[in-house]
Amino acid sequence: MTDGEGTSVPVPGPRRATEGAAGPPQRPPALRWSVLGPVRVRLGERQVEAGQPRQQALLATLLLRGGRTASAHELINAIWGEEPPQQARAALRTYASRLRKALGPRADALVSEAGGYALRLSPGDTLDVTRAAELAAAAEKAAAGGDLPRAHALYGEALALWEGEPLTAVPGPDAEVHRAQLDERRLGLLEQRLEVGLEAGLHAESVSELTALTAEHPLRERLRELLMLALYRCGRQAEALAVYADARRVLIDDLGVEPRPELSDLQQRILNADESLAFHAEGRASAVPPPVTPHQLPAAVPDFTGRREFIDDLGKQLTSAGGSVMALSAVAGIGGVGKTTLAVQVAHTVRERFPDGQLYTDLRGAGPAPAEPEAVLGSFLRAMGTPDSAIPDGVEERAGLYRSLLDGRRVLALLDNARDAAQIRPLLPGTPGCAVLITSRVRLVDLAGAHLVDLDVMSPEESLTLFSRIVGKERVDAERQAAMDVVAACGFLPLAIRIAAARLASRRTWTVAALAAKLSDERRRLDELTAGDQAVAATFELGYSQLEPEQARAFRLLGLADGPDISLDAAAAMLGREPGQTEDILETLVDTSLIESAAPGRYRFHDLVRLFARACAERDEHPPAQRDAARSRLRDFYLATATAIYALERPGDRTVDHLTEARHPGLSFTHRDAALDWLYAEAENLLACSRQAAREGVLRHAADTLLAAQDLSESGAYSHQFESAAQLVRQAAEEAGDALAEGRARTVLTHVYSIAGRVQEAGAEAEQALQLGRSTGDPLICGTALNDLGINAFYQKRNEDAARCLRLALEAFRTDGNRSSEASALCNLARAYSELGRFDEAIELARKGAEIYRSLGLKLRRANARYALGVTLTTAGRPEEALEELRLALDRFRESRQRLWEGSAHFRIAQAQLAVGRAQEAASHAERALALGVIGGDRMRGTILTVLGRALSAMRQDDRARACWREALSLHEANGSSEAAEVRGLLGSARV
């Protein structure tokens, strides 16, 4: 406890137990000592006053002697050095007395003996230095055992104990020595953590930290090695080699020595593209096991029948490579022919030959929304133990990490239901010893090196055997001819046979002949019973005919929806039923195997069952008006929910007032996290619904759904799918002559292209959108298109044009009473004015925009305003003020899962840090921007590399700076950017 002046107040010692007192005496509270920062002492939960600096020096000296006694002479030398004051011994006694008084009930921890002092820790007492050593030892043990994520976390926990400079402000020669030792220990732990991080695949995340560390410790060669390896694994070979050149120059200039052999050897291996440098390459110690061995194969069916020649052939192909090449086999055939069942059976047969794991995914190639390779690679990487933080964005980056993880391992990948070879190629391991088994409805003739197998229907004998195994041999033998009629009516398709047999097996009162009679009635089968995918529909009819009316209605209507699955809430909306009633219905459909439960509250059709359900819905059961009504309810559900989320994120934004009004309700949210969770969980289904609406001619609905869900385009997670949907809506609207829908679709596309840095395309779409907006009198399009044209002109350095368009946009938004969009135009106009040198006006405009957003409660958009203000302040030469705004924007972008905006904020912070001369911080933030990605695509990546090069040059890392500038120049030239001239100038003036 302390008094008002902050001086120590003694705490009474423990009282002697009185006669008659119950229970044992209480144990004195534990002491927690800290020296890895300011010297601190805590007694239980109370902070103990450590005293003046020289008293702290006494305390630190005793703590770091590990309980050993220090004589008075040793302590005097430790605290004062060679010229102590005359009253040094008296001062020691005073310091010791004050410490005992401050420690209260634990005063006995400070021991006087042999004319000196010692600090004796009791069980339960802790010292942060000791704790750091324990954590480091545990980390080493975890790393040796192959648990790299745990090792990385433990090293991080140890490093977190450092709270700035050890023994902060503690005087004396002993403190100086200990400070240097503790700093060295921290650096050693940093190197160990970074090394483990690289082993675990965290090379992209490590570059930023290593860049800063090599600048802070330019002579520390191990850090240079780690940075070279991290850059090389990120595909930045030129920069990795430049790190070596910089290190060599610094070592020669400062110490007159060449780099140590390890550093030179690494440079040579990078020059030779040594495969052992790749992540998880063969050179990695075999004692470290892979973090996870996936076993994802679906269960093999117990009644698998026939196909022996295919099993033998495929098994031989998959295992005959002998580890020298990758084996690749593809099974093609019509739907329902048993491709998946055969592939799963083969995979189980050979799984022992692939001890490092088996991967499986359904690529949904036959449906309207095939799985994206990027998403599949993400799931595979997670299955192999890669943490989410280490999974990069982009197909190429994920495919590279995937191949690196598989290098040197024997893994079987079963890729089921592929659409085409293009979908498959990024998912191929490409490494010896691995094998891939693919199923598809089409022959993958353009998949190089694949062993192709065409799977036909089963033979009559195999069909009958399969039927018998499911129904029962005795039952079939008694009606053998009827059983043959059944399998023949099923077209000898395995899936059809299985469904028919399962229905019969569950109805003991039916005869086989009764089932054959049902199948012989052509009115109960689709016309295409013996042709292609439609052959399966007849067997689905058997199960469907047993449904209760409410079940059958749900089955039919839900089959009309696109998307990989459907949530319970969406299904309830489509059916026009309460969620509880809908769940009961859907669960009974799951029991009949007509739909699957993908996860709690989510349901999906097998693609063939979906076709059958749609065929049922399009027959007499549902007139067109009823089908349209169901699809309309689903469209309204997605539009209304997306609009509600948009309004929650942007209160007061009038955009929602111009959108198509949903006649049926959606979900509402009170908390933004729940709203964003829904938006990203339903992204694929929402975009599928928009595409379906466009194909069905409901164009304004389709365009407005995309407008309401535009946060998806800014997140970086669904950019490709969002763009594809917008292009489809634009094309459909253009063909239908719906100018308003076309204008809104073009507005959406402008935004998508602008984010991606595709300036020319964005400008063309915005021009078209503006014309359409004016022709239809749509204030939403007019204002937004002018705003977009201003942004586009700004990106092209046409600042006068940008300012003109943005002033017109501002006027349009004010006329419409759209305060939120007015704030957007103000912030954008501020950027244009700052480039024109009108700094005071620019700053004032940006502040007005931020104030409007604040008054409306628009937290995310206020972050955009802070971002614009920060950029403007940097341009105006006020970088310290800019940093304050940009840091606040960064926090909000991170909370809102706006990855691209988060990266952009890191870049702008890098610019501001560079402007105030903090090159290390600038380089660190620029690296974070490169790792996250930014608004503006390759054009902005080139700009980031230019800034990173400037920071590296200021840090005397000239070779690496030139490597960055060369890559930046290549990007700017490819995009026709005017910034190419600036980069050429930097390269021309760079130190050689």
PyMOL commands that set and color helices and strands:
alter all, ss='L'
color gray80, all
select helices_A, chain A and resi 53-63+72-80+88-109+128-144+148-159+173-199+203-216+221-233+237-255+261-271+275-277+308-319+339-353+373-383+388-390+395-406+421-427+460-471+473-478+480-489+494-505+512-520+522-524+532-544+549-558+568-575+579-591+607-617+624-649+655-658+672-681+683-695+699-708+711-715+719-736+739-755+759-776+779-795+799-816+819-835+839-856+859-875+879-895+899-915+919-932+937-954+958-975+979-989
alter helices_A, ss='H'
color red, helices_A
select strands_A, chain A and resi 31-34+40-43+46-48+70-71+110-113+116-119+126-127+327-332+358-362+412-418+435-440+451-454+566-567+596-599+602-604
alter strands_A, ss='S'
color yellow, strands_A
deselect
rebuild
show_as cartoon
